[in-house]
Amino acid sequence: MNPPDNASAAAPAAGASAVGPAAAPASPTGDLDVPRVAAELRLVVGRLARKLREHSPSGLTPTQLSALANIDEYGPLRLTALAAREAVAPPTASRAVDALVGHGLVTREADPDDARSTILRVSSQGDAFLASWRQSRDALLASRLVTFDPAAVERLAQTLPVLRAVLDSLTADSSAEPPQ
């Protein structure tokens, strides 16, 4: 027997879906209300990220954890490149890196191209830490997703490429401001 889809047992109302109310809101004219979708997406993604942090504490600050994940994904990196990726000042990135080095999660190596710079790499301890941290968050999400109707989870899976593209577009042009 499949568990309930965690939405209403009745058919979804207009503007609602089997995942929740107003997942893809429409304007009164029937056109997609993109600003409302954007606002709901921001709210849901932000709250989801916060809940994941609450349920799988890492012992690191969000800044340190983000720096570690960026070094892992885009490294090896110079400190200035990390600061740019994090959209923080180099001294802020330096403090985060100092803490990560202190925890044994990141190493600093001399930059062969610039004696004034260092290269940041995730250490083997950092790799193990990230693998464990990611696994605990994945397990938490999976434990919740299996309680939903499989069709709802499939619809969610189908949106992942769009969400990745939105993230990539924001990452590629993090300095772009939305029109006023």
TIVEX-123181 format. One line per field, with one value per residue (C-alpha): chain; residue number from 1; residue in three letters; x, y, z. Coordinates in Angstrom, 2 decimals, padded with zeros to 5 digits. Example, Ala and Ser with C-alpha at 12.3 -4.5 7.8 and 13.67 -1.06 7.14 Angstrom:
unit	c(A_A)
pos	c(1_2)
code	c(Ala_Ser)
x	c(012.30_013.67)
y	c(-004.50_-001.06)
z	c(007.80_007.14)
END
This chain:
unit	c(A_A_A_A_A_A_A_A_A_A_A_A_A_A_A_A_A_A_A_A_A_A_A_A_A_A_A_A_A_A_A_A_A_A_A_A_A_A_A_A_A_A_A_A_A_A_A_A_A_A_A_A_A_A_A_A_A_A_A_A_A_A_A_A_A_A_A_A_A_A_A_A_A_A_A_A_A_A_A_A_A_A_A_A_A_A_A_A_A_A_A_A_A_A_A_A_A_A_A_A_A_A_A_A_A_A_A_A_A_A_A_A_A_A_A_A_A_A_A_A_A_A_A_A_A_A_A_A_A_A_A_A_A_A_A_A_A_A_A_A_A_A_A_A_A_A_A_A_A_A_A_A_A_A_A_A_A_A_A_A_A_A_A_A_A_A_A_A_A_A_A_A_A_A_A_A_A_A_A_A)
pos	c(1_2_3_4_5_6_7_8_9_10_11_12_13_14_15_16_17_18_19_20_21_22_23_24_25_26_27_28_29_30_31_32_33_34_35_36_37_38_39_40_41_42_43_44_45_46_47_48_49_50_51_52_53_54_55_56_57_58_59_60_61_62_63_64_65_66_67_68_69_70_71_72_73_74_75_76_77_78_79_80_81_82_83_84_85_86_87_88_89_90_91_92_93_94_95_96_97_98_99_100_101_102_103_104_105_106_107_108_109_110_111_112_113_114_115_116_117_118_119_120_121_122_123_124_125_126_127_128_129_130_131_132_133_134_135_136_137_138_139_140_141_142_143_144_145_146_147_148_149_150_151_152_153_154_155_156_157_158_159_160_161_162_163_164_165_166_167_168_169_170_171_172_173_174_175_176_177_178_179_180)
code	c(Met_Asn_Pro_Pro_Asp_Asn_Ala_Ser_Ala_Ala_Ala_Pro_Ala_Ala_Gly_Ala_Ser_Ala_Val_Gly_Pro_Ala_Ala_Ala_Pro_Ala_Ser_Pro_Thr_Gly_Asp_Leu_Asp_Val_Pro_Arg_Val_Ala_Ala_Glu_Leu_Arg_Leu_Val_Val_Gly_Arg_Leu_Ala_Arg_Lys_Leu_Arg_Glu_His_Ser_Pro_Ser_Gly_Leu_Thr_Pro_Thr_Gln_Leu_Ser_Ala_Leu_Ala_Asn_Ile_Asp_Glu_Tyr_Gly_Pro_Leu_Arg_Leu_Thr_Ala_Leu_Ala_Ala_Arg_Glu_Ala_Val_Ala_Pro_Pro_Thr_Ala_Ser_Arg_Ala_Val_Asp_Ala_Leu_Val_Gly_His_Gly_Leu_Val_Thr_Arg_Glu_Ala_Asp_Pro_Asp_Asp_Ala_Arg_Ser_Thr_Ile_Leu_Arg_Val_Ser_Ser_Gln_Gly_Asp_Ala_Phe_Leu_Ala_Ser_Trp_Arg_Gln_Ser_Arg_Asp_Ala_Leu_Leu_Ala_Ser_Arg_Leu_Val_Thr_Phe_Asp_Pro_Ala_Ala_Val_Glu_Arg_Leu_Ala_Gln_Thr_Leu_Pro_Val_Leu_Arg_Ala_Val_Leu_Asp_Ser_Leu_Thr_Ala_Asp_Ser_Ser_Ala_Glu_Pro_Pro_Gln)
x	c(000.00_001.36_001.53_-000.58_000.84_000.86_-001.53_-005.28_-007.02_-009.33_-008.27_-006.07_-007.85_-007.20_-003.70_-002.63_-000.82_-000.55_002.60_001.05_-001.06_-000.10_003.09_002.81_000.50_-001.32_-002.53_-006.26_-005.81_-004.39_-000.83_001.94_002.68_006.50_007.15_004.93_006.69_010.04_008.87_007.54_010.72_012.91_010.82_010.74_014.42_015.50_013.39_014.49_018.16_017.59_015.82_018.61_021.17_019.11_018.81_022.38_024.69_028.25_030.03_031.03_029.51_027.49_030.33_032.91_030.73_030.06_033.78_034.63_032.00_033.25_036.87_035.72_033.65_035.85_039.26_042.05_041.49_043.39_041.92_040.88_038.98_037.24_036.29_034.83_032.85_031.54_030.86_032.73_035.77_039.12_039.57_036.23_037.25_040.63_038.99_036.83_039.85_041.88_039.14_038.97_042.75_042.56_040.00_042.25_039.64_041.63_045.32_047.28_050.03_052.45_051.23_053.89_052.86_052.83_055.02_052.70_049.66_048.58_046.42_043.57_042.67_040.27_042.24_041.43_039.83_037.79_036.72_035.53_033.76_031.91_030.93_029.46_027.73_026.22_025.11_023.28_021.45_020.62_019.28_017.10_015.61_015.14_013.37_010.84_010.48_009.51_006.43_005.06_003.17_005.70_004.14_004.74_008.38_008.72_007.38_009.92_012.69_011.63_012.09_015.68_017.25_015.36_016.48_020.08_019.87_018.55_021.42_023.95_022.63_022.86_026.34_027.56_026.45_026.30_026.88_023.75_020.96_017.33_015.56_013.90)
y	c(000.00_003.42_006.09_009.21_011.91_014.35_016.64_016.72_013.38_015.15_016.26_019.35_022.66_025.00_026.44_023.58_020.33_016.94_018.19_021.26_024.32_026.78_024.97_026.62_029.60_031.17_034.72_035.40_035.45_031.91_032.96_031.71_034.22_034.08_036.57_034.51_031.28_032.97_034.13_030.68_029.01_031.35_030.72_026.93_026.55_028.81_026.98_023.58_024.59_025.84_022.62_020.51_022.50_021.99_018.24_017.51_019.75_019.78_021.68_024.25_027.63_028.01_030.12_027.44_024.68_026.61_027.34_023.66_022.58_025.14_024.07_020.48_021.22_023.81_023.28_023.47_027.21_030.30_032.26_035.09_032.66_031.19_034.67_035.47_032.21_032.89_036.56_037.64_039.78_037.95_038.50_036.75_033.84_033.75_033.39_030.54_028.81_029.28_027.42_024.66_024.23_024.14_021.32_019.44_019.67_021.86_022.12_025.10_024.51_026.94_028.19_027.21_030.15_032.84_032.67_035.14_032.85_029.50_026.83_025.42_021.74_019.56_017.11_013.40_014.17_016.89_014.42_011.97_014.74_015.96_012.43_011.74_015.12_014.78_011.21_012.25_015.05_012.79_010.14_012.70_013.91_010.37_009.37_012.14_011.64_007.96_009.08_010.90_009.47_008.15_010.29_013.42_012.41_011.80_015.30_016.67_014.71_016.16_019.72_019.11_020.02_023.33_024.05_023.19_025.55_028.35_027.75_027.65_030.90_032.61_031.22_032.25_035.83_036.37_040.09_040.53_042.40_041.77_044.59_047.13)
z	c(000.00_-000.94_001.74_001.24_-000.99_001.98_000.16_000.39_-000.14_-002.57_-006.02_-005.96_-006.24_-009.14_-008.85_-006.56_-007.14_-005.49_-003.73_-002.14_-002.74_-005.44_-006.50_-009.92_-009.38_-012.25_-012.59_-012.90_-016.69_-016.65_-017.44_-015.22_-012.43_-012.62_-009.78_-007.48_-008.51_-007.81_-004.37_-003.45_-004.75_-002.68_000.41_000.04_-000.89_001.97_004.53_003.22_003.49_007.04_008.07_006.59_008.59_011.76_011.26_010.33_012.31_011.10_013.86_011.25_010.58_007.39_005.94_006.73_005.36_002.16_001.75_002.24_-000.28_-002.82_-002.40_-002.88_-005.98_-007.69_-006.14_-005.85_-005.43_-004.48_-001.58_-003.91_-006.13_-003.09_-001.85_-005.28_-005.34_-001.85_-002.66_000.46_001.12_001.14_004.92_005.54_003.32_005.08_008.50_007.23_005.69_008.89_010.79_008.16_008.25_012.05_011.84_009.40_006.63_004.20_003.35_002.11_-000.44_-002.02_-005.39_-007.93_-010.15_-007.45_-004.35_-002.57_-002.92_-001.59_-003.11_-001.04_-001.24_000.69_002.82_003.06_006.44_004.70_002.00_004.67_006.58_003.48_002.45_005.89_006.12_002.64_003.30_006.47_004.64_001.69_004.06_005.85_002.57_001.28_004.50_003.88_000.13_000.49_002.45_-000.59_-003.51_-006.07_-008.80_-006.70_-006.19_-009.93_-010.65_-008.19_-009.93_-013.27_-011.90_-010.78_-014.17_-014.11_-010.55_-011.49_-014.48_-012.26_-009.83_-012.66_-014.13_-010.73_-010.17_-013.63_-013.13_-009.39_-009.90_-012.01_-010.32_-011.22_-013.04_-010.76)
END
